[in-house]
Amino acid sequence: METNHTLSVGTTSGTLLSIAPTIVSADILKTVILAVIGALVSFFVSWLLKRFLK
C-alpha cells in the first residue's frame, strides 16, 4: 500500500490552522507553567517515597 504524504500533510496543516486562532498565548503560558509544576511535584514525591521506603 502506497502512502499519500500530500493528503496527510494537508489534513494535519488544515487542522492545526483551524485550531490556531482559538488558542490564546496566555493559555499556552499557563499550560506550560502548570506542566512544569506538575513535573516538579511528581519528581519530588517520587524521590521522597524512594528515600523513605529504602
PDB file of N, H, CA, C and O in Angstrom:
ATOM      1  N   MET A   1       0.846  -1.187   0.000  1.00  0.00           N
ATOM      2  CA  MET A   1       0.000   0.000   0.000  1.00  0.00           C
ATOM      3  C   MET A   1       0.886   1.242   0.000  1.00  0.00           C
ATOM      4  O   MET A   1       1.818   1.350   0.796  1.00  0.00           O
ATOM      5  N   GLU A   2       0.594   2.154  -0.877  1.00  0.00           N
ATOM      6  H   GLU A   2      -0.164   2.066  -1.524  1.00  0.00           H
ATOM      7  CA  GLU A   2       1.381   3.366  -1.004  1.00  0.00           C
ATOM      8  C   GLU A   2       0.748   4.483  -0.181  1.00  0.00           C
ATOM      9  O   GLU A   2      -0.470   4.665  -0.186  1.00  0.00           O
ATOM     10  N   THR A   3       1.594   5.226   0.524  1.00  0.00           N
ATOM     11  H   THR A   3       2.583   5.079   0.528  1.00  0.00           H
ATOM     12  CA  THR A   3       1.105   6.296   1.379  1.00  0.00           C
ATOM     13  C   THR A   3       1.116   7.612   0.613  1.00  0.00           C
ATOM     14  O   THR A   3       2.083   7.937  -0.077  1.00  0.00           O
ATOM     15  N   ASN A   4       0.036   8.358   0.743  1.00  0.00           N
ATOM     16  H   ASN A   4      -0.749   8.094   1.303  1.00  0.00           H
ATOM     17  CA  ASN A   4      -0.066   9.661   0.109  1.00  0.00           C
ATOM     18  C   ASN A   4       0.288  10.721   1.146  1.00  0.00           C
ATOM     19  O   ASN A   4      -0.556  11.116   1.951  1.00  0.00           O
ATOM     20  N   HIS A   5       1.539  11.182   1.126  1.00  0.00           N
ATOM     21  H   HIS A   5       2.225  10.862   0.472  1.00  0.00           H
ATOM     22  CA  HIS A   5       2.007  12.156   2.118  1.00  0.00           C
ATOM     23  C   HIS A   5       1.349  13.522   1.928  1.00  0.00           C
ATOM     24  O   HIS A   5       1.153  14.253   2.900  1.00  0.00           O
ATOM     25  N   THR A   6       1.019  13.862   0.732  1.00  0.00           N
ATOM     26  H   THR A   6       1.178  13.268  -0.058  1.00  0.00           H
ATOM     27  CA  THR A   6       0.392  15.154   0.469  1.00  0.00           C
ATOM     28  C   THR A   6      -0.942  15.263   1.193  1.00  0.00           C
ATOM     29  O   THR A   6      -1.260  16.309   1.760  1.00  0.00           O
ATOM     30  N   LEU A   7      -1.713  14.203   1.178  1.00  0.00           N
ATOM     31  H   LEU A   7      -1.456  13.353   0.718  1.00  0.00           H
ATOM     32  CA  LEU A   7      -3.011  14.210   1.842  1.00  0.00           C
ATOM     33  C   LEU A   7      -2.855  14.333   3.350  1.00  0.00           C
ATOM     34  O   LEU A   7      -3.571  15.109   3.984  1.00  0.00           O
ATOM     35  N   SER A   8      -1.923  13.575   3.937  1.00  0.00           N
ATOM     36  H   SER A   8      -1.341  12.945   3.422  1.00  0.00           H
ATOM     37  CA  SER A   8      -1.757  13.629   5.388  1.00  0.00           C
ATOM     38  C   SER A   8      -1.201  14.973   5.838  1.00  0.00           C
ATOM     39  O   SER A   8      -1.622  15.502   6.867  1.00  0.00           O
ATOM     40  N   VAL A   9      -0.261  15.532   5.083  1.00  0.00           N
ATOM     41  H   VAL A   9       0.081  15.102   4.247  1.00  0.00           H
ATOM     42  CA  VAL A   9       0.289  16.851   5.429  1.00  0.00           C
ATOM     43  C   VAL A   9      -0.786  17.924   5.295  1.00  0.00           C
ATOM     44  O   VAL A   9      -0.887  18.806   6.147  1.00  0.00           O
ATOM     45  N   GLY A  10      -1.568  17.859   4.261  1.00  0.00           N
ATOM     46  H   GLY A  10      -1.486  17.142   3.569  1.00  0.00           H
ATOM     47  CA  GLY A  10      -2.642  18.831   4.066  1.00  0.00           C
ATOM     48  C   GLY A  10      -3.695  18.757   5.148  1.00  0.00           C
ATOM     49  O   GLY A  10      -4.172  19.785   5.629  1.00  0.00           O
ATOM     50  N   THR A  11      -4.060  17.544   5.536  1.00  0.00           N
ATOM     51  H   THR A  11      -3.673  16.709   5.146  1.00  0.00           H
ATOM     52  CA  THR A  11      -5.053  17.359   6.600  1.00  0.00           C
ATOM     53  C   THR A  11      -4.531  17.871   7.927  1.00  0.00           C
ATOM     54  O   THR A  11      -5.239  18.574   8.648  1.00  0.00           O
ATOM     55  N   THR A  12      -3.293  17.523   8.252  1.00  0.00           N
ATOM     56  H   THR A  12      -2.717  16.953   7.666  1.00  0.00           H
ATOM     57  CA  THR A  12      -2.691  17.974   9.516  1.00  0.00           C
ATOM     58  C   THR A  12      -2.553  19.488   9.535  1.00  0.00           C
ATOM     59  O   THR A  12      -2.888  20.124  10.534  1.00  0.00           O
ATOM     60  N   SER A  13      -2.071  20.069   8.461  1.00  0.00           N
ATOM     61  H   SER A  13      -1.798  19.552   7.649  1.00  0.00           H
ATOM     62  CA  SER A  13      -1.909  21.528   8.391  1.00  0.00           C
ATOM     63  C   SER A  13      -3.251  22.240   8.521  1.00  0.00           C
ATOM     64  O   SER A  13      -3.364  23.233   9.239  1.00  0.00           O
ATOM     65  N   GLY A  14      -4.246  21.744   7.841  1.00  0.00           N
ATOM     66  H   GLY A  14      -4.154  20.937   7.257  1.00  0.00           H
ATOM     67  CA  GLY A  14      -5.572  22.355   7.920  1.00  0.00           C
ATOM     68  C   GLY A  14      -6.154  22.286   9.315  1.00  0.00           C
ATOM     69  O   GLY A  14      -6.768  23.242   9.789  1.00  0.00           O
ATOM     70  N   THR A  15      -5.961  21.155   9.974  1.00  0.00           N
ATOM     71  H   THR A  15      -5.462  20.379   9.590  1.00  0.00           H
ATOM     72  CA  THR A  15      -6.456  21.011  11.343  1.00  0.00           C
ATOM     73  C   THR A  15      -5.751  21.984  12.278  1.00  0.00           C
ATOM     74  O   THR A  15      -6.399  22.665  13.073  1.00  0.00           O
ATOM     75  N   LEU A  16      -4.430  22.051  12.186  1.00  0.00           N
ATOM     76  H   LEU A  16      -3.903  21.498  11.540  1.00  0.00           H
ATOM     77  CA  LEU A  16      -3.673  22.962  13.055  1.00  0.00           C
ATOM     78  C   LEU A  16      -4.024  24.420  12.778  1.00  0.00           C
ATOM     79  O   LEU A  16      -4.149  25.213  13.711  1.00  0.00           O
ATOM     80  N   LEU A  17      -4.184  24.779  11.515  1.00  0.00           N
ATOM     81  H   LEU A  17      -4.083  24.134  10.757  1.00  0.00           H
ATOM     82  CA  LEU A  17      -4.523  26.160  11.190  1.00  0.00           C
ATOM     83  C   LEU A  17      -5.941  26.533  11.617  1.00  0.00           C
ATOM     84  O   LEU A  17      -6.217  27.701  11.890  1.00  0.00           O
ATOM     85  N   SER A  18      -6.830  25.565  11.676  1.00  0.00           N
ATOM     86  H   SER A  18      -6.606  24.616  11.455  1.00  0.00           H
ATOM     87  CA  SER A  18      -8.186  25.865  12.130  1.00  0.00           C
ATOM     88  C   SER A  18      -8.255  25.976  13.653  1.00  0.00           C
ATOM     89  O   SER A  18      -9.121  26.668  14.187  1.00  0.00           O
ATOM     90  N   ILE A  19      -7.353  25.302  14.343  1.00  0.00           N
ATOM     91  H   ILE A  19      -6.649  24.740  13.909  1.00  0.00           H
ATOM     92  CA  ILE A  19      -7.329  25.362  15.811  1.00  0.00           C
ATOM     93  C   ILE A  19      -6.537  26.575  16.299  1.00  0.00           C
ATOM     94  O   ILE A  19      -6.857  27.135  17.347  1.00  0.00           O
ATOM     95  N   ALA A  20      -5.515  26.987  15.561  1.00  0.00           N
ATOM     96  H   ALA A  20      -5.255  26.532  14.709  1.00  0.00           H
ATOM     97  CA  ALA A  20      -4.586  28.035  15.990  1.00  0.00           C
ATOM     98  C   ALA A  20      -5.262  29.344  16.439  1.00  0.00           C
ATOM     99  O   ALA A  20      -4.857  29.890  17.465  1.00  0.00           O
ATOM    100  N   PRO A  21      -6.256  29.866  15.736  1.00  0.00           N
ATOM    101  CA  PRO A  21      -6.844  31.145  16.179  1.00  0.00           C
ATOM    102  C   PRO A  21      -7.573  31.055  17.527  1.00  0.00           C
ATOM    103  O   PRO A  21      -7.752  32.071  18.200  1.00  0.00           O
ATOM    104  N   THR A  22      -7.985  29.870  17.916  1.00  0.00           N
ATOM    105  H   THR A  22      -7.840  29.046  17.369  1.00  0.00           H
ATOM    106  CA  THR A  22      -8.732  29.755  19.169  1.00  0.00           C
ATOM    107  C   THR A  22      -7.822  29.624  20.385  1.00  0.00           C
ATOM    108  O   THR A  22      -8.282  29.742  21.521  1.00  0.00           O
ATOM    109  N   ILE A  23      -6.541  29.381  20.154  1.00  0.00           N
ATOM    110  H   ILE A  23      -6.167  29.285  19.231  1.00  0.00           H
ATOM    111  CA  ILE A  23      -5.608  29.235  21.268  1.00  0.00           C
ATOM    112  C   ILE A  23      -5.011  30.597  21.582  1.00  0.00           C
ATOM    113  O   ILE A  23      -4.419  31.241  20.716  1.00  0.00           O
ATOM    114  N   VAL A  24      -5.169  31.028  22.814  1.00  0.00           N
ATOM    115  H   VAL A  24      -5.650  30.505  23.518  1.00  0.00           H
ATOM    116  CA  VAL A  24      -4.646  32.313  23.262  1.00  0.00           C
ATOM    117  C   VAL A  24      -3.269  32.066  23.873  1.00  0.00           C
ATOM    118  O   VAL A  24      -3.055  31.052  24.537  1.00  0.00           O
ATOM    119  N   SER A  25      -2.349  32.978  23.653  1.00  0.00           N
ATOM    120  H   SER A  25      -2.523  33.802  23.113  1.00  0.00           H
ATOM    121  CA  SER A  25      -0.980  32.801  24.147  1.00  0.00           C
ATOM    122  C   SER A  25      -0.938  32.706  25.669  1.00  0.00           C
ATOM    123  O   SER A  25      -0.067  32.029  26.216  1.00  0.00           O
ATOM    124  N   ALA A  26      -1.857  33.366  26.359  1.00  0.00           N
ATOM    125  H   ALA A  26      -2.564  33.915  25.915  1.00  0.00           H
ATOM    126  CA  ALA A  26      -1.896  33.272  27.818  1.00  0.00           C
ATOM    127  C   ALA A  26      -2.238  31.858  28.257  1.00  0.00           C
ATOM    128  O   ALA A  26      -1.730  31.389  29.276  1.00  0.00           O
ATOM    129  N   ASP A  27      -3.090  31.171  27.506  1.00  0.00           N
ATOM    130  H   ASP A  27      -3.503  31.552  26.679  1.00  0.00           H
ATOM    131  CA  ASP A  27      -3.433  29.788  27.821  1.00  0.00           C
ATOM    132  C   ASP A  27      -2.226  28.878  27.647  1.00  0.00           C
ATOM    133  O   ASP A  27      -2.020  27.957  28.437  1.00  0.00           O
ATOM    134  N   ILE A  28      -1.437  29.131  26.625  1.00  0.00           N
ATOM    135  H   ILE A  28      -1.604  29.880  25.983  1.00  0.00           H
ATOM    136  CA  ILE A  28      -0.248  28.321  26.390  1.00  0.00           C
ATOM    137  C   ILE A  28       0.744  28.520  27.530  1.00  0.00           C
ATOM    138  O   ILE A  28       1.318  27.552  28.028  1.00  0.00           O
ATOM    139  N   LEU A  29       0.949  29.756  27.944  1.00  0.00           N
ATOM    140  H   LEU A  29       0.482  30.543  27.539  1.00  0.00           H
ATOM    141  CA  LEU A  29       1.869  30.047  29.044  1.00  0.00           C
ATOM    142  C   LEU A  29       1.390  29.392  30.337  1.00  0.00           C
ATOM    143  O   LEU A  29       2.188  28.818  31.078  1.00  0.00           O
ATOM    144  N   LYS A  30       0.097  29.479  30.606  1.00  0.00           N
ATOM    145  H   LYS A  30      -0.551  29.945  30.004  1.00  0.00           H
ATOM    146  CA  LYS A  30      -0.462  28.857  31.800  1.00  0.00           C
ATOM    147  C   LYS A  30      -0.283  27.341  31.757  1.00  0.00           C
ATOM    148  O   LYS A  30       0.036  26.723  32.773  1.00  0.00           O
ATOM    149  N   THR A  31      -0.485  26.751  30.604  1.00  0.00           N
ATOM    150  H   THR A  31      -0.744  27.252  29.779  1.00  0.00           H
ATOM    151  CA  THR A  31      -0.320  25.311  30.444  1.00  0.00           C
ATOM    152  C   THR A  31       1.126  24.897  30.675  1.00  0.00           C
ATOM    153  O   THR A  31       1.382  23.888  31.332  1.00  0.00           O
ATOM    154  N   VAL A  32       2.071  25.657  30.146  1.00  0.00           N
ATOM    155  H   VAL A  32       1.864  26.477  29.611  1.00  0.00           H
ATOM    156  CA  VAL A  32       3.493  25.347  30.323  1.00  0.00           C
ATOM    157  C   VAL A  32       3.879  25.446  31.794  1.00  0.00           C
ATOM    158  O   VAL A  32       4.594  24.587  32.309  1.00  0.00           O
ATOM    159  N   ILE A  33       3.412  26.483  32.466  1.00  0.00           N
ATOM    160  H   ILE A  33       2.832  27.181  32.048  1.00  0.00           H
ATOM    161  CA  ILE A  33       3.730  26.657  33.889  1.00  0.00           C
ATOM    162  C   ILE A  33       3.147  25.519  34.713  1.00  0.00           C
ATOM    163  O   ILE A  33       3.829  24.974  35.581  1.00  0.00           O
ATOM    164  N   LEU A  34       1.906  25.154  34.456  1.00  0.00           N
ATOM    165  H   LEU A  34       1.351  25.596  33.751  1.00  0.00           H
ATOM    166  CA  LEU A  34       1.285  24.052  35.194  1.00  0.00           C
ATOM    167  C   LEU A  34       1.975  22.724  34.906  1.00  0.00           C
ATOM    168  O   LEU A  34       2.087  21.884  35.799  1.00  0.00           O
ATOM    169  N   ALA A  35       2.435  22.524  33.688  1.00  0.00           N
ATOM    170  H   ALA A  35       2.344  23.207  32.963  1.00  0.00           H
ATOM    171  CA  ALA A  35       3.158  21.291  33.349  1.00  0.00           C
ATOM    172  C   ALA A  35       4.478  21.214  34.098  1.00  0.00           C
ATOM    173  O   ALA A  35       4.848  20.148  34.590  1.00  0.00           O
ATOM    174  N   VAL A  36       5.188  22.325  34.189  1.00  0.00           N
ATOM    175  H   VAL A  36       4.886  23.190  33.789  1.00  0.00           H
ATOM    176  CA  VAL A  36       6.457  22.353  34.925  1.00  0.00           C
ATOM    177  C   VAL A  36       6.216  22.083  36.403  1.00  0.00           C
ATOM    178  O   VAL A  36       6.942  21.300  37.015  1.00  0.00           O
ATOM    179  N   ILE A  37       5.212  22.716  36.976  1.00  0.00           N
ATOM    180  H   ILE A  37       4.622  23.352  36.478  1.00  0.00           H
ATOM    181  CA  ILE A  37       4.890  22.497  38.394  1.00  0.00           C
ATOM    182  C   ILE A  37       4.507  21.038  38.624  1.00  0.00           C
ATOM    183  O   ILE A  37       4.954  20.433  39.599  1.00  0.00           O
ATOM    184  N   GLY A  38       3.704  20.475  37.760  1.00  0.00           N
ATOM    185  H   GLY A  38       3.342  20.967  36.968  1.00  0.00           H
ATOM    186  CA  GLY A  38       3.301  19.073  37.888  1.00  0.00           C
ATOM    187  C   GLY A  38       4.481  18.129  37.791  1.00  0.00           C
ATOM    188  O   GLY A  38       4.560  17.156  38.540  1.00  0.00           O
ATOM    189  N   ALA A  39       5.399  18.403  36.879  1.00  0.00           N
ATOM    190  H   ALA A  39       5.335  19.194  36.271  1.00  0.00           H
ATOM    191  CA  ALA A  39       6.583  17.554  36.729  1.00  0.00           C
ATOM    192  C   ALA A  39       7.470  17.642  37.964  1.00  0.00           C
ATOM    193  O   ALA A  39       7.996  16.626  38.419  1.00  0.00           O
ATOM    194  N   LEU A  40       7.641  18.839  38.510  1.00  0.00           N
ATOM    195  H   LEU A  40       7.214  19.664  38.140  1.00  0.00           H
ATOM    196  CA  LEU A  40       8.468  19.003  39.706  1.00  0.00           C
ATOM    197  C   LEU A  40       7.851  18.307  40.915  1.00  0.00           C
ATOM    198  O   LEU A  40       8.556  17.640  41.672  1.00  0.00           O
ATOM    199  N   VAL A  41       6.554  18.456  41.100  1.00  0.00           N
ATOM    200  H   VAL A  41       5.982  18.997  40.485  1.00  0.00           H
ATOM    201  CA  VAL A  41       5.880  17.792  42.219  1.00  0.00           C
ATOM    202  C   VAL A  41       5.985  16.284  42.078  1.00  0.00           C
ATOM    203  O   VAL A  41       6.261  15.592  43.058  1.00  0.00           O
ATOM    204  N   SER A  42       5.774  15.771  40.897  1.00  0.00           N
ATOM    205  H   SER A  42       5.549  16.333  40.101  1.00  0.00           H
ATOM    206  CA  SER A  42       5.879  14.337  40.663  1.00  0.00           C
ATOM    207  C   SER A  42       7.283  13.836  40.953  1.00  0.00           C
ATOM    208  O   SER A  42       7.453  12.790  41.580  1.00  0.00           O
ATOM    209  N   PHE A  43       8.282  14.569  40.505  1.00  0.00           N
ATOM    210  H   PHE A  43       8.143  15.418  39.995  1.00  0.00           H
ATOM    211  CA  PHE A  43       9.667  14.178  40.751  1.00  0.00           C
ATOM    212  C   PHE A  43       9.974  14.140  42.246  1.00  0.00           C
ATOM    213  O   PHE A  43      10.547  13.166  42.735  1.00  0.00           O
ATOM    214  N   PHE A  44       9.599  15.188  42.971  1.00  0.00           N
ATOM    215  H   PHE A  44       9.134  15.978  42.574  1.00  0.00           H
ATOM    216  CA  PHE A  44       9.930  15.248  44.392  1.00  0.00           C
ATOM    217  C   PHE A  44       9.155  14.216  45.210  1.00  0.00           C
ATOM    218  O   PHE A  44       9.702  13.649  46.156  1.00  0.00           O
ATOM    219  N   VAL A  45       7.918  13.967  44.870  1.00  0.00           N
ATOM    220  H   VAL A  45       7.473  14.427  44.102  1.00  0.00           H
ATOM    221  CA  VAL A  45       7.159  12.931  45.584  1.00  0.00           C
ATOM    222  C   VAL A  45       7.778  11.564  45.333  1.00  0.00           C
ATOM    223  O   VAL A  45       7.916  10.770  46.264  1.00  0.00           O
ATOM    224  N   SER A  46       8.149  11.279  44.095  1.00  0.00           N
ATOM    225  H   SER A  46       8.036  11.924  43.339  1.00  0.00           H
ATOM    226  CA  SER A  46       8.801  10.005  43.792  1.00  0.00           C
ATOM    227  C   SER A  46      10.137   9.891  44.525  1.00  0.00           C
ATOM    228  O   SER A  46      10.466   8.833  45.062  1.00  0.00           O
ATOM    229  N   TRP A  47      10.886  10.956  44.545  1.00  0.00           N
ATOM    230  H   TRP A  47      10.618  11.815  44.109  1.00  0.00           H
ATOM    231  CA  TRP A  47      12.187  10.975  45.226  1.00  0.00           C
ATOM    232  C   TRP A  47      12.030  10.748  46.723  1.00  0.00           C
ATOM    233  O   TRP A  47      12.774   9.971  47.323  1.00  0.00           O
ATOM    234  N   LEU A  48      11.053  11.433  47.326  1.00  0.00           N
ATOM    235  H   LEU A  48      10.449  12.064  46.839  1.00  0.00           H
ATOM    236  CA  LEU A  48      10.820  11.265  48.763  1.00  0.00           C
ATOM    237  C   LEU A  48      10.349   9.851  49.100  1.00  0.00           C
ATOM    238  O   LEU A  48      10.805   9.264  50.081  1.00  0.00           O
ATOM    239  N   LEU A  49       9.448   9.309  48.301  1.00  0.00           N
ATOM    240  H   LEU A  49       9.078   9.787  47.504  1.00  0.00           H
ATOM    241  CA  LEU A  49       8.972   7.952  48.551  1.00  0.00           C
ATOM    242  C   LEU A  49      10.095   6.927  48.411  1.00  0.00           C
ATOM    243  O   LEU A  49      10.196   5.993  49.207  1.00  0.00           O
ATOM    244  N   LYS A  50      10.923   7.106  47.410  1.00  0.00           N
ATOM    245  H   LYS A  50      10.840   7.865  46.763  1.00  0.00           H
ATOM    246  CA  LYS A  50      12.053   6.201  47.223  1.00  0.00           C
ATOM    247  C   LYS A  50      13.004   6.300  48.420  1.00  0.00           C
ATOM    248  O   LYS A  50      13.522   5.286  48.890  1.00  0.00           O
ATOM    249  N   ARG A  51      13.227   7.495  48.900  1.00  0.00           N
ATOM    250  H   ARG A  51      12.806   8.318  48.518  1.00  0.00           H
ATOM    251  CA  ARG A  51      14.145   7.717  50.027  1.00  0.00           C
ATOM    252  C   ARG A  51      13.593   7.127  51.321  1.00  0.00           C
ATOM    253  O   ARG A  51      14.335   6.501  52.078  1.00  0.00           O
ATOM    254  N   PHE A  52      12.304   7.316  51.583  1.00  0.00           N
ATOM    255  H   PHE A  52      11.702   7.825  50.968  1.00  0.00           H
ATOM    256  CA  PHE A  52      11.706   6.828  52.839  1.00  0.00           C
ATOM    257  C   PHE A  52      11.441   5.339  52.837  1.00  0.00           C
ATOM    258  O   PHE A  52      11.419   4.717  53.899  1.00  0.00           O
ATOM    259  N   LEU A  53      11.240   4.753  51.665  1.00  0.00           N
ATOM    260  H   LEU A  53      11.258   5.259  50.802  1.00  0.00           H
ATOM    261  CA  LEU A  53      10.905   3.334  51.605  1.00  0.00           C
ATOM    262  C   LEU A  53      12.125   2.424  51.427  1.00  0.00           C
ATOM    263  O   LEU A  53      11.979   1.217  51.235  1.00  0.00           O
ATOM    264  N   LYS A  54      13.314   2.998  51.492  1.00  0.00           N
ATOM    265  H   LYS A  54      13.433   3.979  51.648  1.00  0.00           H
ATOM    266  CA  LYS A  54      14.531   2.188  51.377  1.00  0.00           C
ATOM    267  C   LYS A  54      14.734   1.368  52.631  1.00  0.00           C
ATOM    268  O   LYS A  54      15.707   0.620  52.728  1.00  0.00           O
TER     269      LYS A  54
END
